[in-house]
C-alpha cells in the first residue's frame, strides 16, 4: 500500500507515516529501563599513598554532587557525599542529613557515631563486614530505595537540598563491596 504525501494524510493512512519508525520506536521503548538503571557505575580508584585501591559504586546528580558507596580496608561500608565544587562548603561542625524515600532522616553513622565531615565531603559508616555478612538497614535502604535526598547547611548559612536516584544502585553496590558478602537487615 502506497502512502499519500504527509500533508494530505487521511486518518486511515496515518499508520503509513509510523511504519518506517516502528523498529526505532520499539528499540527506544526497550532501552528506556536500561538507561534509567545506568545511573550508578562501578569504578576503581588507586590510593598511591597507601598503595591500595578501592572499588566504588557511585553516581552524580544533575547538580553535580557525587554519592559513592564502598568497602574500606577495615571492612567498613561507607557512603560518601561530595559537593559539586569547592565554592560550596558545608557549615563547620555540621553533617548533612540524608533521607531515603519516606524513611526517617539520618545524619549519623551506624551506632549513632557522628559522620566524618570536611568542608566539601561527608562520610557515613553504614555497616561492617562480619563473617561475610553485613547487617545494615541503611545499606539495604540505599540498595532498595528509589531516591535519597541530602539536606545541608552551607558555610554562608544557607540551606540546600539535593537528590540522587537510587535506580541501579543495588547491583552496583554489590559489585563494589564484593559479591561474596550478604547484606541483611539487623536482627
N, C-alpha and C positions, 0 to 999 in steps of 0.2 A: 504494500500500500504506500503510495507516494503522499508525502505531507505537503500541505499548502504552505506558502510563504508565511513567516512568523506574523507579519502584520495582518494577515487575513485569516487567522486561525479560528475555526469554529470550535465550539465546546467539544464536539465529537473528535476533533483532530488534535486537541491539546496534548494527548498522550504521545503523539509523534515527536513533540518537542523534547519530552523527557527520555525518549527511547535511547539516544546515544549516551545520556548521562547516568543511566541506571547503574552500570557497574561502578562508576566513580562514587555515586551516592551510597551504594551498598558498602563499598570499602571504607568510606568516611564514617558511616554509622558503626561498622565493626571495629574501627580503630579508636573511637571515642573513649570507651572504657580503658583501653591501654594507656592513652595519654593522660587520663585522669589519675592513673596509678603510677605514672612515671615521675611524680613529684619528688620522691625520695630516691637518693642514689647512695651507693656504697663506694667509698674511696679509702685509699691507704695513704697515710702521711708519715714520713720519717721524722724522727726527732734526733738530729745529729749529736746533740749534747749528751743524750742518754744512750745513744747507739741502739735505738729500738724504733719500732714503727707501731702505729695504731691504725685500726680499721674503724672508720666512722660510717654511720648511717646518717645522712643529712639532707637538708632541704633549705632553700631560700624562699622568702616570700616576696610579693610584689614591692614591698617597702625596702627590700634589700637586706633585711635582717636574716640571720642564719640560725638554724637549730640543728644540733648534732647529738647523737647518742652513741656511746662507745663503751668498751670494757677496758679499764686501765690495767697497768702491770700488777696492781694489787687485787685484781679481780673484782673491783667495784664497778658497777654500771652507772655511768654518769650521763646527764643531759646538760648540754652547753648551749646557752642562748647568747648570741653575739650581735651587738648593734651594727647597723649598716656602715656607718662611717665614724671617724674619730671626732667629728664635730659634735656629735651627740654623746653625752656621757651620763651614766646613772648618777643620781644624787649620792653623796657619801653615806656610808653605813646603811644603805637600803638595798633590799633584794626585790627583784621583780616577782610579782605573783603570777602564777600560771593556773589556767583553768581548762580542763579537758571536757568538752561538751558541756553538760549541765552539772558536772560533779562539783564538789566543794573546791573553792580556790585554795591554792597551796603556795607558800613561799619558803618552805623549809625542805631540807633533805630528809632521808629516812631517819627514824628515831628522833625526830624533832631537832636534828642538828641544823645549824644555820647554813644557808647557801654560801658558796665561796664567790665573792664578787670583786671585780676590778672595775675601773671606770667604764669599760665597754663590754664586759662579759660577766655572765653569771652562770655558775655551775651548781648542779644539784646531784647528790648521790641518790639514785633510785633503788639500789639494792646491791647485794653481794652474791657472788657465785659460791655456793657451798655444796659439795658433793654433786657437782654437775647440775645443780638446780638453783634457780633464782626465785625467791619468794618476794614478789613486789607487786602490789596493787597499782602503783604509779606506772611501772613499766608496762603492765598489761593494758592500762588505760591509753598509754602512748601507742601501743600496738593495735588496739581495737577501736580507738576513738575515731571521730570524724574530723575534729578540728581542735586546736589548742590556741588559747588566747593568752598573751602576756600583757600585763599591766605594770607600768613602771613610772617612777618619778625621775625626772632629769635634774641635773645639777642646777638648771635655771629655775627649778621649782615647778615647771610644767609637768603635767601628767600625759602619758601616751599609752596607747593600746595598739597591739599588732596581733595578727592571726596567722597561723600556719595550718595548711591542710595536712591531715594525717593519712590521706589516701596513699596506699602503697608502703606505709611505714613498717608494717608487720614483717613482711618478707625482707626488707632492707635491714631492719634491726636484727633479725635472726641471723642474716649473713654477716653482719658486722660483729656481733658479740660471739658468734660461734654456733653452728647448728647442733653441736653436741650438748648444749645446755637447754634445759627445760624451764620455761617461765611459768610460775604458778602463783595463784592468789595466796596470801598468807593464811595460815590456819587459825 
